[in-house]
Amino acid sequence: MSSKYQKGPDLKRFMDKRLRISLNGNRKVVGTLRGYDAFLNVVLEEVIDENQEDNPSIGTIVVRGNSIIQFETLERV
């Protein structure tokens, strides 16, 4: 019998790792994964916006799951 509830994404192995995340609108950010939830909303720290040339540092952000297109790890998992 199938579960009544859907499981969220299994991102435990990516916690505290540097990730590059591709977003809607051809945007890309790089940051350290600090948290996530069942809807793929993620918390990133020490974020750098790869599309900005001047002052690309953003700090800590929450990225909504439905705007994420792709995850890419920049460290060995």
N, C-alpha and C positions, 0 to 999 in steps of 0.2 A: 504494500500500500504506500502511496506517495505521501510525503510530508505535507502538512497543512501550510507550513511556512516555508518560504524560499530562503535558502542560505545566502548570506552576503558574500562578497568577494573575499578570497583568502590572500590578503596582502601582508600577512605576518612576516614572511621572509624578506619583505622589502622595507620593513620598519628600520628607521635610522640609517637608511641608505640614500645616496644621491640619485635622483631620478630626473629625467627629461620628460615632460608631459606636453603632448601636442593637444591644443585646444581648438574649439571652433574659431573661425575667422583667421586661420593660418597663424595662430599665435603659439609660441613655445616658451615654456618656463622651465628652469632648472632649480631644484631645491631638495631639501632633506625631508623625507616622509616622517611625520610625527604622529599621524592618526588618520583613521578612515572609519566609515560606517557602512551599513548594508546597502546604501544607495550609491556607493562609490564616491561620496563626498570625501575629499582628502584635505588634510592640514599639512602645509609645507612650511618649513623654516629656512631662513637664509636664501630666499628666492631671488633669482636673477632672471629678468625678462630678456630673452635672446633677441627680441625684435627692436629693443631700444638701444641706440648707440650711445647716448649721453645719459649717465646715471642709471644704469640698468638694475641696480639693487632695489628690491621692493621690501624685503623683510619677511614677515610671517603672513601667510594668506590661507584662506579656505577656498578650495575650488569645488564648485558644484559638479556632481557626478555626470549629469547629462551634457556637460560641455567638454568632457574629456574624450578625445579620440584615440589616443595611444599612450602607453607607458613605455619608457625605455630606461633600464637601469644603467648607471654610469659606473657602478662598482660591481665586483664579483659577489654573487649571491651564494 
